Amino acid sequence: MKIATFNINNVNKRLPNLLSWLKSAQPDVACLQELKCTDADFPSKAIEAAGYRAVWKGQKTWNGVAILSRLGEPVVTRTALPGDKPDTQSRYIEAAVEGILIGCLYLPNGNPQPGPKFDYKLAWLKRLRAHTGKLLQQKVPVVLAGDYNVAPTGIDIYPTTSWDDDALVQPESRAAYAQLVKQGWTDSLRELNPRERIYTFWHYMRHRFERDAGLRLDHLLLSPDLSKRLAKAGVDRDIRGKPNASDHAPVWIELAPVKAGGGRKRTAKSRSAKSSAKS
């Protein structure tokens, strides 16, 4: 099964890009963030014509998340992260697809920091850890896919000091992400590419894509049982270079089929997908 995450940065504005990528990459499941549209304005008909069923939670102007599947209708289990009922920002949707629970998330940016937006980011991460901890206790196969708005370590950002005050790289943000992973999740892209500088986001300013001045903000975390099936992981970097592109590139994983006896043997060939992932 191929599962991808893509911060589309306005699904209607980038719809031709999205449909072209779906046709070429053919993910079985695709998680989208930053829809930037209401529920009523989500382009469900065009996506269905492309062979995908979708569930979504939109929001006018900002935010919005969706799960697309070509393996049948996703079965929604929740449309918001628990723990703060007054929170009305559309940042989390969760659905079951072919026996796997998919959590699609768009974590708060947190800028400017310090301040209320950064406090909200850290509080959201705390709520996420509380929820994901319960998912692990239930021992169900889970993929947590999305734009985490955290560059976890120094290797996840190009060599620079220009981002030092940004919420994406603050020690508190990184520590919160590390605490999440330590619950028992596998950071799939980093697992298969432990030492490579791989980026998933390039700001539109100052020719940062052309200079490969990027950050790794988009992650797919796997529960322990699914981590045993992780076969490939990569970034469709070329999508970022298309006209009218999002400032993010799609990130994807491939899970090996379940075999008798459980799990699968990872070979040297399966440990990376450098042709797509290398940046």
VOLOLO-565071 format. One record per residue (C-alpha): residue in one letter; residue number from 1; x, y, z. Coordinates in pm, whole numbers, padded with zeros to 5 digits. Example, Ala and Ser with C-alpha at 12.3 -4.5 7.8 and 13.67 -1.06 7.14 Angstrom:
REM VOLOLO-565071
+--------+-----+--------+--------+--------+
! residu ! num !   east !  north !     up !
+--------+-----+--------+--------+--------+
!      A !   1 !  01230 ! -00450 !  00780 !
!      S !   2 !  01367 ! -00106 !  00714 !
+--------+-----+--------+--------+--------+
//
This chain:
REM VOLOLO-565071
+--------+-----+--------+--------+--------+
! residu ! num !   east !  north !     up !
+--------+-----+--------+--------+--------+
!      M !   1 !  00000 !  00000 !  00000 !
!      K !   2 !  00129 !  00345 ! -00095 !
!      I !   3 !  00035 !  00627 !  00144 !
!      A !   4 !  00125 !  00991 !  00085 !
!      T !   5 !  00091 !  01330 !  00247 !
!      F !   6 !  00079 !  01658 !  00059 !
!      N !   7 !  00030 !  02011 !  00191 !
!      I !   8 ! -00151 !  02133 ! -00117 !
!      N !   9 ! -00166 !  02503 ! -00007 !
!      N !  10 ! -00513 !  02574 ! -00151 !
!      V !  11 ! -00675 !  02270 ! -00309 !
!      N !  12 ! -00882 !  02461 ! -00565 !
!      K !  13 ! -00597 !  02683 ! -00678 !
!      R !  14 ! -00365 !  02381 ! -00714 !
!      L !  15 ! -00627 !  02134 ! -00838 !
!      P !  16 ! -00461 !  02071 ! -01178 !
!      N !  17 ! -00131 !  02004 ! -00997 !
!      L !  18 ! -00302 !  01769 ! -00754 !
!      L !  19 ! -00483 !  01572 ! -01024 !
!      S !  20 ! -00166 !  01543 ! -01232 !
!      W !  21 !  00029 !  01414 ! -00932 !
!      L !  22 ! -00243 !  01164 ! -00838 !
!      K !  23 ! -00237 !  01027 ! -01193 !
!      S !  24 !  00142 !  00992 ! -01207 !
!      A !  25 !  00219 !  00885 ! -00848 !
!      Q !  26 ! -00097 !  00676 ! -00793 !
!      P !  27 ! -00096 !  00671 ! -00412 !
!      D !  28 ! -00353 !  00440 ! -00260 !
!      V !  29 ! -00416 !  00695 !  00015 !
!      A !  30 ! -00332 !  01065 !  00006 !
!      C !  31 ! -00360 !  01303 !  00301 !
!      L !  32 ! -00398 !  01672 !  00214 !
!      Q !  33 ! -00345 !  01978 !  00430 !
!      E !  34 ! -00415 !  02350 !  00391 !
!      L !  35 ! -00724 !  02302 !  00179 !
!      K !  36 ! -00813 !  02668 !  00230 !
!      C !  37 ! -01176 !  02612 !  00135 !
!      T !  38 ! -01509 !  02547 !  00302 !
!      D !  39 ! -01662 !  02200 !  00308 !
!      A !  40 ! -01900 !  02302 !  00030 !
!      D !  41 ! -01618 !  02424 ! -00195 !
!      F !  42 ! -01404 !  02110 ! -00172 !
!      P !  43 ! -01358 !  01972 ! -00530 !
!      S !  44 ! -01501 !  01629 ! -00453 !
!      K !  45 ! -01637 !  01564 ! -00803 !
!      A !  46 ! -01302 !  01622 ! -00972 !
!      I !  47 ! -01126 !  01404 ! -00718 !
!      E !  48 ! -01384 !  01129 ! -00756 !
!      A !  49 ! -01344 !  01146 ! -01134 !
!      A !  50 ! -00974 !  01083 ! -01076 !
!      G !  51 ! -01061 !  00757 ! -00902 !
!      Y !  52 ! -01056 !  00865 ! -00538 !
!      R !  53 ! -01316 !  00878 ! -00264 !
!      A !  54 ! -01257 !  01154 ! -00013 !
!      V !  55 ! -01347 !  01273 !  00335 !
!      W !  56 ! -01256 !  01621 !  00446 !
!      K !  57 ! -01289 !  01896 !  00703 !
!      G !  58 ! -01262 !  02236 !  00542 !
!      Q !  59 ! -01221 !  02589 !  00671 !
!      K !  60 ! -01257 !  02917 !  00490 !
!      T !  61 ! -00930 !  03093 !  00405 !
!      W !  62 ! -00701 !  02877 !  00622 !
!      N !  63 ! -00639 !  02520 !  00740 !
!      G !  64 ! -00848 !  02224 !  00622 !
!      V !  65 ! -00753 !  01855 !  00593 !
!      A !  66 ! -00865 !  01564 !  00375 !
!      I !  67 ! -00806 !  01193 !  00321 !
!      L !  68 ! -00831 !  01054 ! -00032 !
!      S !  69 ! -00851 !  00681 ! -00105 !
!      R !  70 ! -00869 !  00471 ! -00420 !
!      L !  71 ! -00930 !  00162 ! -00204 !
!      G !  72 ! -01287 !  00251 ! -00119 !
!      E !  73 ! -01462 !  00504 !  00101 !
!      P !  74 ! -01258 !  00610 !  00406 !
!      V !  75 ! -01452 !  00540 !  00724 !
!      V !  76 ! -01429 !  00855 !  00938 !
!      T !  77 ! -01356 !  00805 !  01307 !
!      R !  78 ! -01310 !  01169 !  01405 !
!      T !  79 ! -01289 !  01516 !  01247 !
!      A !  80 ! -01107 !  01700 !  01525 !
!      L !  81 ! -00827 !  01638 !  01769 !
!      P !  82 ! -00975 !  01569 !  02114 !
!      G !  83 ! -00891 !  01765 !  02425 !
!      D !  84 ! -01008 !  02121 !  02355 !
!      K !  85 ! -01373 !  02156 !  02252 !
!      P !  86 ! -01355 !  02535 !  02190 !
!      D !  87 ! -01082 !  02479 !  01928 !
!      T !  88 ! -01251 !  02537 !  01591 !
!      Q !  89 ! -00945 !  02515 !  01365 !
!      S !  90 ! -00974 !  02235 !  01106 !
!      R !  91 ! -00644 !  02057 !  01157 !
!      Y !  92 ! -00718 !  01687 !  01211 !
!      I !  93 ! -00922 !  01416 !  01044 !
!      E !  94 ! -00900 !  01043 !  01103 !
!      A !  95 ! -01039 !  00754 !  00899 !
!      A !  96 ! -00995 !  00381 !  00846 !
!      V !  97 ! -00882 !  00256 !  00505 !
!      E !  98 ! -00832 ! -00114 !  00437 !
!      G !  99 ! -00777 ! -00194 !  00803 !
!      I ! 100 ! -00532 !  00092 !  00867 !
!      L ! 101 ! -00624 !  00399 !  01070 !
!      I ! 102 ! -00506 !  00714 !  00892 !
!      G ! 103 ! -00461 !  01031 !  01093 !
!      C ! 104 ! -00419 !  01337 !  00868 !
!      L ! 105 ! -00294 !  01643 !  01054 !
!      Y ! 106 ! -00192 !  02002 !  00996 !
!      L ! 107 ! -00002 !  02115 !  01302 !
!      P ! 108 ! -00003 !  02488 !  01389 !
!      N ! 109 !  00283 !  02696 !  01253 !
!      G ! 110 !  00333 !  02881 !  01582 !
!      N ! 111 !  00474 !  03209 !  01455 !
!      P ! 112 !  00543 !  03461 !  01582 !
!      Q ! 113 !  00714 !  03318 !  01884 !
!      P ! 114 !  00706 !  03366 !  02172 !
!      G ! 115 !  00338 !  03446 !  02198 !
!      P ! 116 ! -00016 !  03300 !  02188 !
!      K ! 117 !  00031 !  03125 !  01852 !
!      F ! 118 !  00341 !  02944 !  01977 !
!      D ! 119 !  00162 !  02850 !  02298 !
!      Y ! 120 ! -00123 !  02709 !  02085 !
!      K ! 121 !  00127 !  02505 !  01881 !
!      L ! 122 !  00279 !  02346 !  02191 !
!      A ! 123 ! -00064 !  02284 !  02346 !
!      W ! 124 ! -00181 !  02121 !  02020 !
!      L ! 125 !  00124 !  01894 !  02023 !
!      K ! 126 !  00045 !  01798 !  02382 !
!      R ! 127 ! -00313 !  01711 !  02283 !
!      L ! 128 ! -00179 !  01511 !  01987 !
!      R ! 129 !  00052 !  01309 !  02215 !
!      A ! 130 ! -00237 !  01233 !  02449 !
!      H ! 131 ! -00447 !  01104 !  02158 !
!      T ! 132 ! -00169 !  00909 !  01988 !
!      G ! 133 ! -00075 !  00748 !  02317 !
!      K ! 134 ! -00426 !  00605 !  02338 !
!      L ! 135 ! -00402 !  00482 !  01979 !
!      L ! 136 ! -00085 !  00291 !  02065 !
!      Q ! 137 ! -00254 !  00137 !  02367 !
!      Q ! 138 ! -00529 !  00008 !  02137 !
!      K ! 139 ! -00261 ! -00167 !  01926 !
!      V ! 140 ! -00427 ! -00078 !  01597 !
!      P ! 141 ! -00219 ! -00013 !  01282 !
!      V ! 142 ! -00189 !  00365 !  01246 !
!      V ! 143 ! -00027 !  00613 !  01008 !
!      L ! 144 !  00000 !  00973 !  01129 !
!      A ! 145 !  00057 !  01174 !  00812 !
!      G ! 146 !  00078 !  01545 !  00759 !
!      D ! 147 !  00250 !  01878 !  00787 !
!      Y ! 148 !  00389 !  01884 !  01141 !
!      N ! 149 !  00545 !  02230 !  01102 !
!      V ! 150 !  00852 !  02102 !  01286 !
!      A ! 151 !  01199 !  02045 !  01142 !
!      P ! 152 !  01301 !  01779 !  01396 !
!      T ! 153 !  01681 !  01820 !  01390 !
!      G ! 154 !  01958 !  02025 !  01231 !
!      I ! 155 !  01979 !  01787 !  00936 !
!      D ! 156 !  01616 !  01868 !  00852 !
!      I ! 157 !  01693 !  02228 !  00751 !
!      Y ! 158 !  01949 !  02368 !  00510 !
!      P ! 159 !  02260 !  02521 !  00672 !
!      T ! 160 !  02151 !  02872 !  00774 !
!      T ! 161 !  02089 !  03098 !  01071 !
!      S ! 162 !  01801 !  03287 !  00908 !
!      W ! 163 !  01539 !  03057 !  01067 !
!      D ! 164 !  01682 !  03062 !  01419 !
!      D ! 165 !  01389 !  03258 !  01563 !
!      D ! 166 !  01122 !  03063 !  01376 !
!      A ! 167 !  00875 !  02840 !  01560 !
!      L ! 168 !  00955 !  02551 !  01324 !
!      V ! 169 !  01300 !  02496 !  01476 !
!      Q ! 170 !  01263 !  02606 !  01837 !
!      P ! 171 !  01394 !  02367 !  02105 !
!      E ! 172 !  01043 !  02338 !  02252 !
!      S ! 173 !  00896 !  02237 !  01913 !
!      R ! 174 !  01167 !  01983 !  01851 !
!      A ! 175 !  01143 !  01842 !  02201 !
!      A ! 176 !  00766 !  01799 !  02165 !
!      Y ! 177 !  00809 !  01617 !  01833 !
!      A ! 178 !  01079 !  01395 !  01985 !
!      Q ! 179 !  00848 !  01309 !  02275 !
!      L ! 180 !  00580 !  01211 !  02025 !
!      V ! 181 !  00815 !  00978 !  01836 !
!      K ! 182 !  00944 !  00826 !  02159 !
!      Q ! 183 !  00595 !  00701 !  02236 !
!      G ! 184 !  00676 !  00426 !  01986 !
!      W ! 185 !  00628 !  00582 !  01643 !
!      T ! 186 !  00867 !  00542 !  01350 !
!      D ! 187 !  00956 !  00850 !  01145 !
!      S ! 188 !  00942 !  00661 !  00816 !
!      L ! 189 !  01139 !  00893 !  00586 !
!      R ! 190 !  01419 !  00935 !  00837 !
!      E ! 191 !  01417 !  00563 !  00919 !
!      L ! 192 !  01510 !  00473 !  00562 !
!      N ! 193 !  01737 !  00775 !  00506 !
!      P ! 194 !  01911 !  00823 !  00841 !
!      R ! 195 !  02187 !  01060 !  00731 !
!      E ! 196 !  02059 !  01236 !  00419 !
!      R ! 197 !  01946 !  01596 !  00398 !
!      I ! 198 !  01596 !  01551 !  00260 !
!      Y ! 199 !  01355 !  01843 !  00241 !
!      T ! 200 !  00980 !  01862 !  00184 !
!      F ! 201 !  00921 !  02241 !  00195 !
!      W ! 202 !  01086 !  02531 !  00019 !
!      H ! 203 !  00973 !  02890 !  00078 !
!      Y ! 204 !  00872 !  03086 ! -00233 !
!      M ! 205 !  01113 !  03368 ! -00145 !
!      R ! 206 !  01475 !  03411 ! -00257 !
!      H ! 207 !  01480 !  03117 ! -00502 !
!      R ! 208 !  01498 !  02875 ! -00214 !
!      F ! 209 !  01371 !  02581 ! -00419 !
!      E ! 210 !  01625 !  02643 ! -00693 !
!      R ! 211 !  01898 !  02664 ! -00426 !
!      D ! 212 !  01758 !  02360 ! -00242 !
!      A ! 213 !  01727 !  02571 !  00071 !
!      G ! 214 !  01451 !  02363 !  00226 !
!      L ! 215 !  01316 !  02211 !  00544 !
!      R ! 216 !  01170 !  01870 !  00626 !
!      L ! 217 !  00830 !  01950 !  00779 !
!      D ! 218 !  00607 !  01674 !  00639 !
!      H ! 219 !  00623 !  01339 !  00815 !
!      L ! 220 !  00457 !  00998 !  00815 !
!      L ! 221 !  00479 !  00832 !  01155 !
!      L ! 222 !  00405 !  00461 !  01178 !
!      S ! 223 !  00281 !  00250 !  01468 !
!      P ! 224 !  00511 ! -00040 !  01565 !
!      D ! 225 !  00326 ! -00306 !  01366 !
!      L ! 226 !  00329 ! -00096 !  01049 !
!      S ! 227 !  00696 !  00000 !  01089 !
!      K ! 228 !  00778 ! -00368 !  01032 !
!      R ! 229 !  00614 ! -00339 !  00690 !
!      L ! 230 !  00793 ! -00020 !  00583 !
!      A ! 231 !  00952 ! -00094 !  00245 !
!      K ! 232 !  01013 !  00243 !  00076 !
!      A ! 233 !  00984 !  00614 !  00148 !
!      G ! 234 !  01046 !  00918 ! -00065 !
!      V ! 235 !  00970 !  01276 ! -00165 !
!      D ! 236 !  00829 !  01370 ! -00506 !
!      R ! 237 !  01054 !  01673 ! -00515 !
!      D ! 238 !  00991 !  01758 ! -00880 !
!      I ! 239 !  00628 !  01847 ! -00802 !
!      R ! 240 !  00752 !  02155 ! -00614 !
!      G ! 241 !  00912 !  02281 ! -00936 !
!      K ! 242 !  00593 !  02275 ! -01143 !
!      P ! 243 !  00411 !  02599 ! -01239 !
!      N ! 244 !  00165 !  02718 ! -00972 !
!      A ! 245 !  00310 !  02466 ! -00727 !
!      S ! 246 !  00250 !  02438 ! -00356 !
!      D ! 247 !  00551 !  02529 ! -00144 !
!      H ! 248 !  00551 !  02166 ! -00021 !
!      A ! 249 !  00627 !  01845 ! -00209 !
!      P ! 250 !  00439 !  01518 ! -00159 !
!      V ! 251 !  00597 !  01264 !  00078 !
!      W ! 252 !  00512 !  00895 !  00048 !
!      I ! 253 !  00574 !  00551 !  00189 !
!      E ! 254 !  00513 !  00200 !  00064 !
!      L ! 255 !  00406 ! -00075 !  00303 !
!      A ! 256 !  00486 ! -00433 !  00216 !
!      P ! 257 !  00200 ! -00682 !  00220 !
!      V ! 258 !  00145 ! -00880 !  00538 !
!      K ! 259 !  00308 ! -01221 !  00505 !
!      A ! 260 !  00244 ! -01544 !  00689 !
!      G ! 261 !  00428 ! -01526 !  01018 !
!      G ! 262 !  00397 ! -01146 !  01029 !
!      G ! 263 !  00615 ! -00862 !  00916 !
!      R ! 264 !  00857 ! -00866 !  00628 !
!      K ! 265 !  01231 ! -00879 !  00573 !
!      R ! 266 !  01382 ! -00546 !  00479 !
!      T ! 267 !  01646 ! -00574 !  00212 !
!      A ! 268 !  01923 ! -00331 !  00127 !
!      K ! 269 !  01732 ! -00243 ! -00188 !
!      S ! 270 !  01421 ! -00154 !  00008 !
!      R ! 271 !  01598 !  00073 !  00256 !
!      S ! 272 !  01565 !  00384 !  00046 !
!      A ! 273 !  01399 !  00534 ! -00255 !
!      K ! 274 !  01679 !  00769 ! -00349 !
!      S ! 275 !  01558 !  00836 ! -00700 !
!      S ! 276 !  01255 !  01018 ! -00560 !
!      A ! 277 !  01370 !  01109 ! -00210 !
!      K ! 278 !  01713 !  01257 ! -00268 !
!      S ! 279 !  01723 !  01635 ! -00254 !
+--------+-----+--------+--------+--------+
//
